[in-house]
Amino acid sequence: MTVTDLAALAEQYAENGYVLVKGLLDRAEAAELRRGAHRLLAALDTGEDPTWGAAAVLAGGRPTRIQHLHDAQFHSAAFSRLLVDERFTSVAAAVLGGPNVQLHHTKLFVKPPENGSPFPPHQDHPFFPHTHHRVAAAIFHLDDAPEERGCVRIVPGSHRLGPLEHVEEGSHHLPQVPSASALPLPAEAGDVLFFSYLTIHASGVNTSEEARTTWLVQFRDPADPPAVRTHDQSLGQGMMLAGVDPTGRRNA
Ligand SMILES: O=C(O)CCC(=O)C(=O)O
């Protein structure tokens, strides 16, 4: 990626609160990671279903389900390599607006076919608030995510609203924001969606016959301290993915 490309991506991110980077990984790499992701989930899935309580309304009252795994990079080196892959870290640094990128946490998601759980509209901010809001997510698409597979939806520009009051019913969400008002962002295997933790986002039910597989990486500027210590249990939190931590703060 050239410096000009990175500057253009950073500009889109600053304007809209997100940027979808097409083909950051090639399809063969995404397919290999997808196989690894499904192997990990088959071996390590605890059976715990992280479907949010408020998801049922979006699914018309039907039961839905989703599989997840924290810290895939502690189980497979392919995911560790991805965390420091320059194709990813160069964009991560560009959207944060500085050279330093620090890991917050990761989560592998598989939305199974036919009834894969949706996510209600929310910002990620209330889950792990930081002082300067220089925190962002990257969703690696390991298979195609058209709208019928429950792709991510975004409210463009909503990061400019700042932190919003969320309703907490098991999880923080924004019942006043209809999911249909968020823009669907269909993606292909290898695409990576970057968005601010202040950007309102959601995702739909997977009603298709294929699973939707994604790897979510949350990262931050190391100079942005947590406003509240939450989410500290994530393995590897504080690991530097690009640049250095100029603060000398101990993260462990
Ligand atoms: O992967 C998705 O469908 C959305 C996940 C999400 O919004 C989250 O984990 O905060």
The ligand as a Gaussian input file, in Angstrom:
#p B3LYP/6-31G(d) Opt

LIG

0 1
 O      -19.363000      -9.408000      13.554000
 C      -20.445000      -8.841000      13.659000
 O      -21.442000      -9.209000      13.035000
 C      -20.562000      -7.626000      14.541000
 C      -19.731000      -7.795000      15.784000
 C      -19.858000      -6.624000      16.704000
 O      -20.557000      -5.674000      16.442000
 C      -19.096000      -6.566000      17.943000
 O      -18.483000      -7.578000      18.356000
 O      -19.101000      -5.489000      18.584000

